Amino acid sequence: MRLSAPSFIVFLISVVLFIFAVLPLAGVAVPSVGIATIWILVASYVVLAAGVLFKGI
């Protein structure tokens, strides 16, 4: 299996999800987050992994 670098958009989405998940851990209240931050962190990793594993995403 050949891995490829994720596109800039996929990388940016992953970083935004990561920052959005880490904000409550830093003490910034984000009232729109209705799920646990761990699931947002997992989603960030899944998006980045999909960008690496599948070419063209």
PQR file with spaces between the fields and no chain letter, atoms N, CA, C, O and H, PARSE charges and radii, in Angstrom:
ATOM       1  N    MET     1       0.854   -1.165    0.000 -0.4000 1.5000
ATOM       2  CA   MET     1       0.000    0.000    0.000 -0.0000 2.0000
ATOM       3  C    MET     1       0.902    1.231    0.000  0.5500 1.7000
ATOM       4  O    MET     1       1.787    1.376    0.844 -0.5500 1.4000
ATOM       5  N    ARG     2       0.660    2.100   -0.953 -0.4000 1.5000
ATOM       6  CA   ARG     2       1.424    3.337   -1.051 -0.0000 2.0000
ATOM       7  C    ARG     2       0.661    4.458   -0.371  0.5500 1.7000
ATOM       8  O    ARG     2      -0.524    4.666   -0.631 -0.5500 1.4000
ATOM       9  H    ARG     2      -0.058    1.982   -1.638  0.4000 1.0000
ATOM      10  N    LEU     3       1.337    5.163    0.485 -0.4000 1.5000
ATOM      11  CA   LEU     3       0.733    6.286    1.180 -0.0000 2.0000
ATOM      12  C    LEU     3       1.044    7.572    0.426  0.5500 1.7000
ATOM      13  O    LEU     3       2.088    7.701   -0.214 -0.5500 1.4000
ATOM      14  H    LEU     3       2.300    4.994    0.696  0.4000 1.0000
ATOM      15  N    SER     4       0.125    8.512    0.513 -0.4000 1.5000
ATOM      16  CA   SER     4       0.335    9.804   -0.142 -0.0000 2.0000
ATOM      17  C    SER     4       0.076   10.918    0.859  0.5500 1.7000
ATOM      18  O    SER     4      -0.611   10.731    1.864 -0.5500 1.4000
ATOM      19  H    SER     4      -0.724    8.408    1.032  0.4000 1.0000
ATOM      20  N    ALA     5       0.630   12.056    0.565 -0.4000 1.5000
ATOM      21  CA   ALA     5       0.396   13.205    1.438 -0.0000 2.0000
ATOM      22  C    ALA     5      -1.046   13.664    1.281  0.5500 1.7000
ATOM      23  O    ALA     5      -1.573   13.666    0.169 -0.5500 1.4000
ATOM      24  H    ALA     5       1.187   12.207   -0.251  0.4000 1.0000
ATOM      25  N    PRO     6      -1.692   14.053    2.376 -0.5600 1.5000
ATOM      26  CA   PRO     6      -3.072   14.540    2.262  0.2800 2.0000
ATOM      27  C    PRO     6      -3.095   15.888    1.554  0.5500 1.7000
ATOM      28  O    PRO     6      -2.111   16.628    1.569 -0.5500 1.4000
ATOM      29  N    SER     7      -4.211   16.189    0.943 -0.4000 1.5000
ATOM      30  CA   SER     7      -4.339   17.495    0.302 -0.0000 2.0000
ATOM      31  C    SER     7      -4.372   18.576    1.379  0.5500 1.7000
ATOM      32  O    SER     7      -4.591   18.291    2.557 -0.5500 1.4000
ATOM      33  H    SER     7      -5.010   15.588    0.931  0.4000 1.0000
ATOM      34  N    PHE     8      -4.156   19.795    0.964 -0.4000 1.5000
ATOM      35  CA   PHE     8      -4.126   20.900    1.920 -0.0000 2.0000
ATOM      36  C    PHE     8      -5.477   21.074    2.594  0.5500 1.7000
ATOM      37  O    PHE     8      -5.533   21.399    3.780 -0.5500 1.4000
ATOM      38  H    PHE     8      -3.978   20.026    0.008  0.4000 1.0000
ATOM      39  N    ILE     9      -6.562   20.867    1.864 -0.4000 1.5000
ATOM      40  CA   ILE     9      -7.913   21.017    2.421 -0.0000 2.0000
ATOM      41  C    ILE     9      -8.165   19.970    3.503  0.5500 1.7000
ATOM      42  O    ILE     9      -8.707   20.294    4.560 -0.5500 1.4000
ATOM      43  H    ILE     9      -6.516   20.603    0.900  0.4000 1.0000
ATOM      44  N    VAL    10      -7.782   18.731    3.255 -0.4000 1.5000
ATOM      45  CA   VAL    10      -7.972   17.664    4.246 -0.0000 2.0000
ATOM      46  C    VAL    10      -7.139   17.949    5.492  0.5500 1.7000
ATOM      47  O    VAL    10      -7.607   17.773    6.616 -0.5500 1.4000
ATOM      48  H    VAL    10      -7.342   18.468    2.397  0.4000 1.0000
ATOM      49  N    PHE    11      -5.908   18.388    5.282 -0.4000 1.5000
ATOM      50  CA   PHE    11      -5.053   18.733    6.416 -0.0000 2.0000
ATOM      51  C    PHE    11      -5.652   19.887    7.213  0.5500 1.7000
ATOM      52  O    PHE    11      -5.633   19.860    8.444 -0.5500 1.4000
ATOM      53  H    PHE    11      -5.528   18.531    4.369  0.4000 1.0000
ATOM      54  N    LEU    12      -6.175   20.887    6.539 -0.4000 1.5000
ATOM      55  CA   LEU    12      -6.769   22.039    7.206 -0.0000 2.0000
ATOM      56  C    LEU    12      -8.017   21.644    7.992  0.5500 1.7000
ATOM      57  O    LEU    12      -8.215   22.129    9.106 -0.5500 1.4000
ATOM      58  H    LEU    12      -6.190   20.909    5.540  0.4000 1.0000
ATOM      59  N    ILE    13      -8.857   20.779    7.440 -0.4000 1.5000
ATOM      60  CA   ILE    13     -10.047   20.296    8.149 -0.0000 2.0000
ATOM      61  C    ILE    13      -9.632   19.546    9.410  0.5500 1.7000
ATOM      62  O    ILE    13     -10.240   19.716   10.466 -0.5500 1.4000
ATOM      63  H    ILE    13      -8.696   20.385    6.535  0.4000 1.0000
ATOM      64  N    SER    14      -8.603   18.723    9.297 -0.4000 1.5000
ATOM      65  CA   SER    14      -8.128   17.970   10.445 -0.0000 2.0000
ATOM      66  C    SER    14      -7.599   18.898   11.537  0.5500 1.7000
ATOM      67  O    SER    14      -7.864   18.677   12.718 -0.5500 1.4000
ATOM      68  H    SER    14      -8.109   18.585    8.438  0.4000 1.0000
ATOM      69  N    VAL    15      -6.862   19.922   11.156 -0.4000 1.5000
ATOM      70  CA   VAL    15      -6.321   20.866   12.138 -0.0000 2.0000
ATOM      71  C    VAL    15      -7.441   21.651   12.808  0.5500 1.7000
ATOM      72  O    VAL    15      -7.395   21.879   14.017 -0.5500 1.4000
ATOM      73  H    VAL    15      -6.647   20.101   10.197  0.4000 1.0000
ATOM      74  N    VAL    16      -8.441   22.066   12.045 -0.4000 1.5000
ATOM      75  CA   VAL    16      -9.569   22.812   12.618 -0.0000 2.0000
ATOM      76  C    VAL    16     -10.332   21.941   13.609  0.5500 1.7000
ATOM      77  O    VAL    16     -10.704   22.415   14.682 -0.5500 1.4000
ATOM      78  H    VAL    16      -8.478   21.881   11.063  0.4000 1.0000
ATOM      79  N    LEU    17     -10.570   20.681   13.271 -0.4000 1.5000
ATOM      80  CA   LEU    17     -11.228   19.769   14.202 -0.0000 2.0000
ATOM      81  C    LEU    17     -10.406   19.573   15.469  0.5500 1.7000
ATOM      82  O    LEU    17     -10.953   19.526   16.571 -0.5500 1.4000
ATOM      83  H    LEU    17     -10.267   20.296   12.399  0.4000 1.0000
ATOM      84  N    PHE    18      -9.096   19.460   15.308 -0.4000 1.5000
ATOM      85  CA   PHE    18      -8.220   19.288   16.465 -0.0000 2.0000
ATOM      86  C    PHE    18      -8.283   20.515   17.378  0.5500 1.7000
ATOM      87  O    PHE    18      -8.416   20.378   18.595 -0.5500 1.4000
ATOM      88  H    PHE    18      -8.652   19.499   14.413  0.4000 1.0000
ATOM      89  N    ILE    19      -8.190   21.691   16.803 -0.4000 1.5000
ATOM      90  CA   ILE    19      -8.243   22.921   17.605 -0.0000 2.0000
ATOM      91  C    ILE    19      -9.600   23.046   18.285  0.5500 1.7000
ATOM      92  O    ILE    19      -9.681   23.438   19.449 -0.5500 1.4000
ATOM      93  H    ILE    19      -8.082   21.802   15.815  0.4000 1.0000
ATOM      94  N    PHE    20     -10.660   22.715   17.566 -0.4000 1.5000
ATOM      95  CA   PHE    20     -12.007   22.776   18.129 -0.0000 2.0000
ATOM      96  C    PHE    20     -12.156   21.815   19.310  0.5500 1.7000
ATOM      97  O    PHE    20     -12.883   22.107   20.259 -0.5500 1.4000
ATOM      98  H    PHE    20     -10.595   22.396   16.621  0.4000 1.0000
ATOM      99  N    ALA    21     -11.471   20.672   19.255 -0.4000 1.5000
ATOM     100  CA   ALA    21     -11.550   19.687   20.338 -0.0000 2.0000
ATOM     101  C    ALA    21     -10.683   20.073   21.527  0.5500 1.7000
ATOM     102  O    ALA    21     -11.012   19.730   22.662 -0.5500 1.4000
ATOM     103  H    ALA    21     -10.880   20.434   18.484  0.4000 1.0000
ATOM     104  N    VAL    22      -9.588   20.775   21.292 -0.4000 1.5000
ATOM     105  CA   VAL    22      -8.656   21.111   22.361 -0.0000 2.0000
ATOM     106  C    VAL    22      -9.090   22.366   23.116  0.5500 1.7000
ATOM     107  O    VAL    22      -8.668   22.562   24.256 -0.5500 1.4000
ATOM     108  H    VAL    22      -9.320   21.054   20.370  0.4000 1.0000
ATOM     109  N    LEU    23      -9.907   23.208   22.527 -0.4000 1.5000
ATOM     110  CA   LEU    23     -10.342   24.437   23.189 -0.0000 2.0000
ATOM     111  C    LEU    23     -10.964   24.202   24.566  0.5500 1.7000
ATOM     112  O    LEU    23     -10.588   24.897   25.510 -0.5500 1.4000
ATOM     113  H    LEU    23     -10.250   23.050   21.602  0.4000 1.0000
ATOM     114  N    PRO    24     -11.895   23.262   24.730 -0.5600 1.5000
ATOM     115  CA   PRO    24     -12.436   23.028   26.077  0.2800 2.0000
ATOM     116  C    PRO    24     -11.386   22.529   27.070  0.5500 1.7000
ATOM     117  O    PRO    24     -11.502   22.787   28.268 -0.5500 1.4000
ATOM     118  N    LEU    25     -10.382   21.830   26.595 -0.4000 1.5000
ATOM     119  CA   LEU    25      -9.323   21.368   27.485 -0.0000 2.0000
ATOM     120  C    LEU    25      -8.446   22.525   27.950  0.5500 1.7000
ATOM     121  O    LEU    25      -7.819   22.451   29.006 -0.5500 1.4000
ATOM     122  H    LEU    25     -10.289   21.620   25.622  0.4000 1.0000
ATOM     123  N    ALA    26      -8.406   23.596   27.156 -0.4000 1.5000
ATOM     124  CA   ALA    26      -7.618   24.777   27.502 -0.0000 2.0000
ATOM     125  C    ALA    26      -8.414   25.769   28.341  0.5500 1.7000
ATOM     126  O    ALA    26      -7.886   26.811   28.728 -0.5500 1.4000
ATOM     127  H    ALA    26      -8.915   23.656   26.298  0.4000 1.0000
ATOM     128  N    GLY    27      -9.661   25.462   28.623 -0.4000 1.5000
ATOM     129  CA   GLY    27     -10.470   26.324   29.460 -0.0000 2.0000
ATOM     130  C    GLY    27     -11.389   27.264   28.706  0.5500 1.7000
ATOM     131  O    GLY    27     -12.057   28.095   29.322 -0.5500 1.4000
ATOM     132  H    GLY    27     -10.089   24.615   28.309  0.4000 1.0000
ATOM     133  N    VAL    28     -11.439   27.151   27.382 -0.4000 1.5000
ATOM     134  CA   VAL    28     -12.319   27.987   26.576 -0.0000 2.0000
ATOM     135  C    VAL    28     -13.648   27.266   26.417  0.5500 1.7000
ATOM     136  O    VAL    28     -13.697   26.151   25.898 -0.5500 1.4000
ATOM     137  H    VAL    28     -10.896   26.476   26.882  0.4000 1.0000
ATOM     138  N    ALA    29     -14.715   27.898   26.861 -0.4000 1.5000
ATOM     139  CA   ALA    29     -16.041   27.275   26.785 -0.0000 2.0000
ATOM     140  C    ALA    29     -16.569   27.353   25.351  0.5500 1.7000
ATOM     141  O    ALA    29     -16.641   28.430   24.759 -0.5500 1.4000
ATOM     142  H    ALA    29     -14.675   28.804   27.282  0.4000 1.0000
ATOM     143  N    VAL    30     -16.932   26.206   24.811 -0.4000 1.5000
ATOM     144  CA   VAL    30     -17.524   26.126   23.483 -0.0000 2.0000
ATOM     145  C    VAL    30     -18.909   25.511   23.666  0.5500 1.7000
ATOM     146  O    VAL    30     -19.037   24.288   23.729 -0.5500 1.4000
ATOM     147  H    VAL    30     -16.874   25.330   25.292  0.4000 1.0000
ATOM     148  N    PRO    31     -19.958   26.354   23.752 -0.5600 1.5000
ATOM     149  CA   PRO    31     -21.282   25.822   24.064  0.2800 2.0000
ATOM     150  C    PRO    31     -21.897   24.971   22.960  0.5500 1.7000
ATOM     151  O    PRO    31     -22.811   24.191   23.225 -0.5500 1.4000
ATOM     152  N    SER    32     -21.416   25.106   21.731 -0.4000 1.5000
ATOM     153  CA   SER    32     -22.022   24.339   20.632 -0.0000 2.0000
ATOM     154  C    SER    32     -21.528   22.898   20.578  0.5500 1.7000
ATOM     155  O    SER    32     -22.054   22.098   19.805 -0.5500 1.4000
ATOM     156  H    SER    32     -20.673   25.740   21.515  0.4000 1.0000
ATOM     157  N    VAL    33     -20.522   22.553   21.388 -0.4000 1.5000
ATOM     158  CA   VAL    33     -20.011   21.177   21.403 -0.0000 2.0000
ATOM     159  C    VAL    33     -20.920   20.344   22.290  0.5500 1.7000
ATOM     160  O    VAL    33     -20.933   20.506   23.510 -0.5500 1.4000
ATOM     161  H    VAL    33     -20.094   23.203   22.016  0.4000 1.0000
ATOM     162  N    GLY    34     -21.686   19.445   21.664 -0.4000 1.5000
ATOM     163  CA   GLY    34     -22.605   18.608   22.418 -0.0000 2.0000
ATOM     164  C    GLY    34     -22.081   17.212   22.659  0.5500 1.7000
ATOM     165  O    GLY    34     -22.701   16.425   23.374 -0.5500 1.4000
ATOM     166  H    GLY    34     -21.675   19.314   20.673  0.4000 1.0000
ATOM     167  N    ILE    35     -20.933   16.900   22.061 -0.4000 1.5000
ATOM     168  CA   ILE    35     -20.356   15.570   22.240 -0.0000 2.0000
ATOM     169  C    ILE    35     -19.026   15.707   22.967  0.5500 1.7000
ATOM     170  O    ILE    35     -18.479   16.804   23.083 -0.5500 1.4000
ATOM     171  H    ILE    35     -20.430   17.540   21.480  0.4000 1.0000
ATOM     172  N    ALA    36     -18.522   14.602   23.447 -0.4000 1.5000
ATOM     173  CA   ALA    36     -17.255   14.612   24.162 -0.0000 2.0000
ATOM     174  C    ALA    36     -16.120   14.980   23.206  0.5500 1.7000
ATOM     175  O    ALA    36     -16.138   14.618   22.029 -0.5500 1.4000
ATOM     176  H    ALA    36     -18.967   13.711   23.353  0.4000 1.0000
ATOM     177  N    THR    37     -15.147   15.695   23.727 -0.4000 1.5000
ATOM     178  CA   THR    37     -14.050   16.149   22.879 -0.0000 2.0000
ATOM     179  C    THR    37     -13.222   14.989   22.334  0.5500 1.7000
ATOM     180  O    THR    37     -12.571   15.130   21.298 -0.5500 1.4000
ATOM     181  H    THR    37     -15.132   15.989   24.682  0.4000 1.0000
ATOM     182  N    ILE    38     -13.237   13.859   23.010 -0.4000 1.5000
ATOM     183  CA   ILE    38     -12.473   12.721   22.505 -0.0000 2.0000
ATOM     184  C    ILE    38     -12.981   12.281   21.140  0.5500 1.7000
ATOM     185  O    ILE    38     -12.190   11.846   20.303 -0.5500 1.4000
ATOM     186  H    ILE    38     -13.765   13.745   23.852  0.4000 1.0000
ATOM     187  N    TRP    39     -14.276   12.384   20.899 -0.4000 1.5000
ATOM     188  CA   TRP    39     -14.823   11.980   19.612 -0.0000 2.0000
ATOM     189  C    TRP    39     -14.449   12.965   18.509  0.5500 1.7000
ATOM     190  O    TRP    39     -14.296   12.581   17.349 -0.5500 1.4000
ATOM     191  H    TRP    39     -14.919   12.737   21.578  0.4000 1.0000
ATOM     192  N    ILE    40     -14.304   14.224   18.876 -0.4000 1.5000
ATOM     193  CA   ILE    40     -13.842   15.205   17.886 -0.0000 2.0000
ATOM     194  C    ILE    40     -12.373   14.951   17.559  0.5500 1.7000
ATOM     195  O    ILE    40     -11.958   15.084   16.408 -0.5500 1.4000
ATOM     196  H    ILE    40     -14.428   14.536   19.818  0.4000 1.0000
ATOM     197  N    LEU    41     -11.591   14.588   18.568 -0.4000 1.5000
ATOM     198  CA   LEU    41     -10.190   14.235   18.321 -0.0000 2.0000
ATOM     199  C    LEU    41     -10.079   12.994   17.436  0.5500 1.7000
ATOM     200  O    LEU    41      -9.240   12.941   16.537 -0.5500 1.4000
ATOM     201  H    LEU    41     -11.927   14.480   19.504  0.4000 1.0000
ATOM     202  N    VAL    42     -10.919   12.007   17.689 -0.4000 1.5000
ATOM     203  CA   VAL    42     -10.925   10.796   16.860 -0.0000 2.0000
ATOM     204  C    VAL    42     -11.324   11.143   15.422  0.5500 1.7000
ATOM     205  O    VAL    42     -10.730   10.632   14.472 -0.5500 1.4000
ATOM     206  H    VAL    42     -11.601   12.049   18.419  0.4000 1.0000
ATOM     207  N    ALA    43     -12.308   11.994   15.264 -0.4000 1.5000
ATOM     208  CA   ALA    43     -12.734   12.409   13.922 -0.0000 2.0000
ATOM     209  C    ALA    43     -11.612   13.135   13.201  0.5500 1.7000
ATOM     210  O    ALA    43     -11.432   12.955   11.997 -0.5500 1.4000
ATOM     211  H    ALA    43     -12.790   12.410   16.036  0.4000 1.0000
ATOM     212  N    SER    44     -10.859   13.951   13.919 -0.4000 1.5000
ATOM     213  CA   SER    44      -9.727   14.658   13.326 -0.0000 2.0000
ATOM     214  C    SER    44      -8.684   13.671   12.811  0.5500 1.7000
ATOM     215  O    SER    44      -8.164   13.824   11.706 -0.5500 1.4000
ATOM     216  H    SER    44     -11.005   14.098   14.897  0.4000 1.0000
ATOM     217  N    TYR    45      -8.388   12.665   13.615 -0.4000 1.5000
ATOM     218  CA   TYR    45      -7.415   11.657   13.207 -0.0000 2.0000
ATOM     219  C    TYR    45      -7.930   10.833   12.025  0.5500 1.7000
ATOM     220  O    TYR    45      -7.165   10.515   11.113 -0.5500 1.4000
ATOM     221  H    TYR    45      -8.811   12.540   14.513  0.4000 1.0000
ATOM     222  N    VAL    46      -9.207   10.490   12.034 -0.4000 1.5000
ATOM     223  CA   VAL    46      -9.780    9.695   10.938 -0.0000 2.0000
ATOM     224  C    VAL    46      -9.736   10.477    9.630  0.5500 1.7000
ATOM     225  O    VAL    46      -9.421    9.913    8.582 -0.5500 1.4000
ATOM     226  H    VAL    46      -9.828   10.748   12.775  0.4000 1.0000
ATOM     227  N    VAL    47     -10.047   11.759    9.682 -0.4000 1.5000
ATOM     228  CA   VAL    47      -9.998   12.591    8.477 -0.0000 2.0000
ATOM     229  C    VAL    47      -8.570   12.636    7.932  0.5500 1.7000
ATOM     230  O    VAL    47      -8.355   12.490    6.729 -0.5500 1.4000
ATOM     231  H    VAL    47     -10.303   12.217   10.533  0.4000 1.0000
ATOM     232  N    LEU    48      -7.602   12.839    8.820 -0.4000 1.5000
ATOM     233  CA   LEU    48      -6.205   12.884    8.372 -0.0000 2.0000
ATOM     234  C    LEU    48      -5.745   11.533    7.845  0.5500 1.7000
ATOM     235  O    LEU    48      -5.049   11.476    6.830 -0.5500 1.4000
ATOM     236  H    LEU    48      -7.777   12.958    9.798  0.4000 1.0000
ATOM     237  N    ALA    49      -6.116   10.447    8.508 -0.4000 1.5000
ATOM     238  CA   ALA    49      -5.736    9.116    8.046 -0.0000 2.0000
ATOM     239  C    ALA    49      -6.365    8.799    6.700  0.5500 1.7000
ATOM     240  O    ALA    49      -5.716    8.191    5.849 -0.5500 1.4000
ATOM     241  H    ALA    49      -6.681   10.493    9.331  0.4000 1.0000
ATOM     242  N    ALA    50      -7.611    9.195    6.489 -0.4000 1.5000
ATOM     243  CA   ALA    50      -8.255    8.974    5.193 -0.0000 2.0000
ATOM     244  C    ALA    50      -7.541    9.746    4.097  0.5500 1.7000
ATOM     245  O    ALA    50      -7.398    9.255    2.977 -0.5500 1.4000
ATOM     246  H    ALA    50      -8.139    9.689    7.181  0.4000 1.0000
ATOM     247  N    GLY    51      -7.093   10.955    4.416 -0.4000 1.5000
ATOM     248  CA   GLY    51      -6.364   11.744    3.436 -0.0000 2.0000
ATOM     249  C    GLY    51      -5.025   11.118    3.072  0.5500 1.7000
ATOM     250  O    GLY    51      -4.558   11.277    1.944 -0.5500 1.4000
ATOM     251  H    GLY    51      -7.210   11.354    5.326  0.4000 1.0000
ATOM     252  N    VAL    52      -4.406   10.414    4.001 -0.4000 1.5000
ATOM     253  CA   VAL    52      -3.127    9.763    3.735 -0.0000 2.0000
ATOM     254  C    VAL    52      -3.328    8.440    2.997  0.5500 1.7000
ATOM     255  O    VAL    52      -2.561    8.117    2.090 -0.5500 1.4000
ATOM     256  H    VAL    52      -4.785   10.285    4.917  0.4000 1.0000
ATOM     257  N    LEU    53      -4.344    7.678    3.373 -0.4000 1.5000
ATOM     258  CA   LEU    53      -4.538    6.348    2.800 -0.0000 2.0000
ATOM     259  C    LEU    53      -5.156    6.364    1.408  0.5500 1.7000
ATOM     260  O    LEU    53      -4.807    5.531    0.571 -0.5500 1.4000
ATOM     261  H    LEU    53      -4.968    7.941    4.109  0.4000 1.0000
ATOM     262  N    PHE    54      -6.058    7.287    1.150 -0.4000 1.5000
ATOM     263  CA   PHE    54      -6.774    7.307   -0.115 -0.0000 2.0000
ATOM     264  C    PHE    54      -6.306    8.484   -0.958  0.5500 1.7000
ATOM     265  O    PHE    54      -6.426    9.637   -0.544 -0.5500 1.4000
ATOM     266  H    PHE    54      -6.341    7.963    1.830  0.4000 1.0000
ATOM     267  N    LYS    55      -5.782    8.198   -2.121 -0.4000 1.5000
ATOM     268  CA   LYS    55      -5.305    9.256   -3.005 -0.0000 2.0000
ATOM     269  C    LYS    55      -6.501    9.952   -3.643  0.5500 1.7000
ATOM     270  O    LYS    55      -7.463    9.304   -4.055 -0.5500 1.4000
ATOM     271  H    LYS    55      -5.685    7.261   -2.458  0.4000 1.0000
ATOM     272  N    GLY    56      -6.429   11.245   -3.716 -0.4000 1.5000
ATOM     273  CA   GLY    56      -7.501   12.022   -4.343 -0.0000 2.0000
ATOM     274  C    GLY    56      -8.503   12.594   -3.378  0.5500 1.7000
ATOM     275  O    GLY    56      -9.440   13.275   -3.793 -0.5500 1.4000
ATOM     276  H    GLY    56      -5.648   11.771   -3.381  0.4000 1.0000
ATOM     277  N    ILE    57      -8.328   12.332   -2.089 -0.4000 1.5000
ATOM     278  CA   ILE    57      -9.253   12.892   -1.102 -0.0000 2.0000
ATOM     279  C    ILE    57      -8.681   14.185   -0.612  0.5500 1.7000
ATOM     280  O    ILE    57      -9.284   14.847    0.232 -0.5500 1.4000
ATOM     281  H    ILE    57      -7.567   11.778   -1.752  0.4000 1.0000
